[in-house]
Amino acid sequence: MAKKRDKRLKVGVDGKRRFITVPSGRAAALHFYLRGHRVVAAPPAPSFTGFDCIELAEDRDTTAVQDLLKAWF
């Protein structure tokens, strides 16, 4: 039996950069949801892979954002 892929969104960290990679079709809705919960984030930056990147403010608590992602997705 094939394993079901885990499609949960996660906050990525690269040095001081905090970001969320999200499927392109859902990026705008996620950005709106985060802004509604007072998360400072740049608008989704499109890429050619079918995923967009939402960059979070440098000082944002990644655990709190991850909890919001669990509630949204």
C-alpha positions in Angstrom: 0.0 0.0 0.0 1.3 3.4 -0.9 2.0 5.9 1.8 -0.1 9.1 1.8 2.1 12.2 1.3 2.0 14.7 4.2 0.9 17.9 2.6 0.9 20.1 5.7 2.4 23.5 5.3 5.5 24.3 7.3 7.4 27.5 8.2 10.8 27.2 6.6 13.9 28.9 8.1 17.0 29.9 6.2 19.3 32.0 8.3 17.2 35.1 9.3 14.7 34.4 6.6 11.3 32.8 7.5 9.0 31.7 4.8 6.1 29.4 3.8 6.0 27.6 0.5 2.4 27.1 -0.6 0.7 25.8 -3.7 0.1 28.7 -6.1 -3.7 28.4 -6.1 -3.9 28.8 -2.3 -1.2 31.4 -1.7 -3.5 34.5 -1.8 -6.0 32.9 0.6 -3.2 32.0 3.0 -1.7 35.5 2.8 -5.1 37.0 3.6 -5.6 34.5 6.5 -2.2 35.4 8.0 -2.8 39.1 7.7 -6.1 38.7 9.4 -4.3 37.1 12.3 -1.8 40.1 12.5 1.1 38.2 10.9 3.3 40.6 8.9 4.1 38.9 5.7 5.1 39.9 2.2 2.6 39.1 -0.6 3.1 35.7 -2.3 6.1 35.7 -4.7 5.3 33.4 -7.6 7.6 30.9 -9.0 7.6 28.5 -11.9 7.3 25.4 -9.8 3.6 25.6 -9.0 4.4 26.9 -5.5 4.6 30.5 -4.2 6.7 31.7 -1.3 5.3 33.9 1.5 8.1 35.6 3.4 7.4 36.4 7.1 8.8 39.3 9.1 12.2 38.6 10.6 11.1 38.8 14.2 8.0 36.7 13.8 7.5 33.7 16.2 7.6 30.7 13.9 5.8 28.4 16.4 2.8 30.7 16.5 2.7 30.9 12.7 3.0 27.1 12.5 0.0 26.8 14.9 -2.0 29.1 12.6 -1.1 26.9 9.6 -2.4 23.8 11.4 -5.7 25.6 11.9 -5.9 26.8 8.3 -4.9 23.8 6.3 
